[in-house]
Amino acid sequence: MSIIKLNNQAVKNATEFGSISSLGSMVFIKKLTASSSATLSFVDGASSVVLDSTYKEYLFTFNNIHPQTNSVSLQFNMSSDSGSNYNITKTTTYFKAYHNEAGSASGLIYEASYDLAQSTSFQQLTENTGNENDECFVGTMSLFNPSSTTFVKHFLFKSSEYQHQDYNLSTYVAGYGNTTSAVDAIQFKMSSGNIDAGDICLYGIA
């Protein structure tokens, strides 16, 4: 092992640092592919899904989610009873940035009508996604420490979507499930109609 001396203090060189084990790796758990699906649900212990104390952070990726119905929004909720009920109380916030293809409209808005204040309703994540052949959305959502029986359950969501009126819309949604019960299931669905196509993947962050 070679040593570099700076001001008479020995430090490891770059090659030695390269041998340190990496942290924060993504571990693939499960992919759900929509095919005119009313819901897509990830339930711990079912169909090889892991959503427990194995990981402190879970990451969902949304790839080319295409709705069956025009101008609808993806929603999600959490469960603490293995998916028997998706009704966790949530407090959330919702921002969006937008720009249309004509270049005539753009902005950044806090959308108070889409946030929740101690509500068990499904949380809206996207807004008015189009259902034409080339329209869809992509995004990611992080869920932190869902198995904790001490703390609330924080989540962060961000997306890019083709809105039905030829806008690029980017949404940023965050909040927490206000429960100290372990969350062991997550469900996604559209505000109306089915999820026509696309896939959602679940990863654990080691």
RAURUR-V401030 format. One record per residue. N is the residue number from 0. RES is the residue in one letter. SS is DSSP state (@ for helix, = for strand, . for the rest). PSI is psi in degrees with one decimal (* if undefined). D_LAST is the distance of its C-alpha to the last C-alpha in whole Angstrom. Layout:
BEGIN
N&RES&SS&PSI&D_LAST + N&RES&SS&PSI&D_LAST
END
This chain:
BEGIN
0&M&.&125.9&29 + 1&S&.&154.7&31 + 2&I&=&137.1&31 + 3&I&=&131.8&32 + 4&K&=&124.8&34 + 5&L&=&119.5&34 + 6&N&.&41.4&37 + 7&N&.&16.2&37 + 8&Q&=&126.2&33 + 9&A&=&136.5&31 + 10&V&=&157.3&28 + 11&K&=&147.7&26 + 12&N&.&176.5&26 + 13&A&@&-34.6&24 + 14&T&@&-39.6&24 + 15&E&@&-41.0&22 + 16&F&@&-31.9&20 + 17&G&.&-14.8&19 + 18&S&.&-5.9&18 + 19&I&.&137.3&15 + 20&S&.&138.3&12 + 21&S&.&148.0&10 + 22&L&.&160.7&7 + 23&G&.&23.8&5 + 24&S&.&151.9&5 + 25&M&=&130.5&6 + 26&V&=&116.0&7 + 27&F&=&135.0&11 + 28&I&=&-53.5&12 + 29&K&=&141.2&15 + 30&K&=&131.0&18 + 31&L&=&126.3&21 + 32&T&=&125.3&24 + 33&A&.&141.3&27 + 34&S&.&84.9&31 + 35&S&.&53.1&33 + 36&S&=&130.2&30 + 37&A&.&-39.9&31 + 38&T&.&156.8&28 + 39&L&=&120.0&24 + 40&S&=&136.3&22 + 41&F&=&111.5&19 + 42&V&=&123.2&19 + 43&D&.&130.3&17 + 44&G&.&-6.7&19 + 45&A&.&132.3&21 + 46&S&.&43.4&21 + 47&S&.&17.5&18 + 48&V&.&135.1&16 + 49&V&.&120.9&13 + 50&L&.&69.1&13 + 51&D&.&-151.8&13 + 52&S&.&2.1&11 + 53&T&.&-38.9&8 + 54&Y&.&147.7&6 + 55&K&.&-21.1&8 + 56&E&=&138.7&8 + 57&Y&=&140.9&9 + 58&L&=&126.6&11 + 59&F&=&133.2&14 + 60&T&=&139.8&16 + 61&F&=&117.9&20 + 62&N&=&111.8&22 + 63&N&=&54.3&26 + 64&I&=&118.3&27 + 65&H&=&120.7&30 + 66&P&=&153.2&32 + 67&Q&.&-35.0&35 + 68&T&.&142.7&37 + 69&N&.&145.0&38 + 70&S&.&56.5&37 + 71&V&=&172.6&34 + 72&S&.&144.0&31 + 73&L&=&141.1&28 + 74&Q&=&159.2&27 + 75&F&=&159.8&24 + 76&N&=&167.5&24 + 77&M&=&159.2&22 + 78&S&=&146.9&23 + 79&S&.&10.4&23 + 80&D&.&42.4&25 + 81&S&.&33.2&23 + 82&G&.&4.9&25 + 83&S&.&-34.5&28 + 84&N&.&132.7&29 + 85&Y&.&89.6&27 + 86&N&.&37.2&28 + 87&I&.&135.0&26 + 88&T&.&130.3&28 + 89&K&=&147.1&26 + 90&T&=&127.3&27 + 91&T&=&170.4&26 + 92&T&=&152.1&27 + 93&Y&=&117.6&28 + 94&F&=&155.1&29 + 95&K&=&145.9&30 + 96&A&=&143.3&32 + 97&Y&=&156.4&34 + 98&H&=&129.9&36 + 99&N&=&164.9&39 + 100&E&.&-29.7&40 + 101&A&.&-11.6&43 + 102&G&.&17.0&42 + 103&S&.&-5.2&44 + 104&A&.&135.1&42 + 105&S&=&161.9&38 + 106&G&=&172.6&37 + 107&L&=&124.3&34 + 108&I&=&137.5&34 + 109&Y&=&118.8&33 + 110&E&.&88.5&34 + 111&A&@&-26.7&35 + 112&S&@&-13.2&36 + 113&Y&@&-3.3&32 + 114&D&.&169.8&31 + 115&L&.&146.0&30 + 116&A&=&97.7&32 + 117&Q&=&53.4&31 + 118&S&=&145.5&31 + 119&T&.&2.5&30 + 120&S&.&162.3&31 + 121&F&.&138.5&28 + 122&Q&=&128.7&27 + 123&Q&=&136.6&28 + 124&L&.&-35.3&26 + 125&T&.&-177.5&28 + 126&E&.&114.3&32 + 127&N&.&45.8&35 + 128&T&=&137.0&33 + 129&G&.&158.9&36 + 130&N&.&12.1&36 + 131&E&.&165.0&38 + 132&N&.&-33.8&37 + 133&D&.&8.8&35 + 134&E&.&137.7&34 + 135&C&.&-176.5&30 + 136&F&=&158.1&27 + 137&V&=&159.1&23 + 138&G&=&-178.1&21 + 139&T&=&151.9&17 + 140&M&=&128.5&16 + 141&S&=&136.3&13 + 142&L&=&127.7&13 + 143&F&=&127.6&12 + 144&N&.&55.2&12 + 145&P&.&-21.3&14 + 146&S&.&-1.2&15 + 147&S&.&138.0&16 + 148&T&.&17.2&20 + 149&T&.&-42.8&21 + 150&F&.&161.9&20 + 151&V&.&171.7&20 + 152&K&=&99.5&18 + 153&H&=&148.1&18 + 154&F&=&154.3&17 + 155&L&=&130.9&18 + 156&F&=&141.0&20 + 157&K&=&150.2&21 + 158&S&=&166.2&23 + 159&S&=&129.0&26 + 160&E&=&156.3&29 + 161&Y&=&101.4&33 + 162&Q&=&153.7&35 + 163&H&.&-16.4&38 + 164&Q&.&31.1&40 + 165&D&.&44.7&39 + 166&Y&=&145.4&36 + 167&N&=&126.1&33 + 168&L&=&129.6&31 + 169&S&=&123.4&28 + 170&T&=&147.5&27 + 171&Y&=&110.3&24 + 172&V&=&135.0&24 + 173&A&=&160.2&22 + 174&G&=&-164.1&23 + 175&Y&=&145.4&22 + 176&G&=&119.4&22 + 177&N&.&69.8&25 + 178&T&.&145.4&24 + 179&T&.&7.1&22 + 180&S&.&150.6&22 + 181&A&.&131.7&19 + 182&V&.&124.7&19 + 183&D&.&11.4&18 + 184&A&=&144.0&19 + 185&I&=&135.9&20 + 186&Q&=&139.0&23 + 187&F&=&143.3&24 + 188&K&=&163.7&28 + 189&M&=&157.0&30 + 190&S&.&-22.9&33 + 191&S&.&141.5&35 + 192&G&.&-175.0&36 + 193&N&.&167.2&33 + 194&I&=&109.3&30 + 195&D&=&-43.1&32 + 196&A&=&171.8&29 + 197&G&=&172.5&26 + 198&D&=&153.5&22 + 199&I&=&126.5&19 + 200&C&=&145.8&16 + 201&L&=&131.0&13 + 202&Y&=&149.9&9 + 203&G&=&141.6&6 + 204&I&=&111.4&4 + 205&A&.&*&0
END
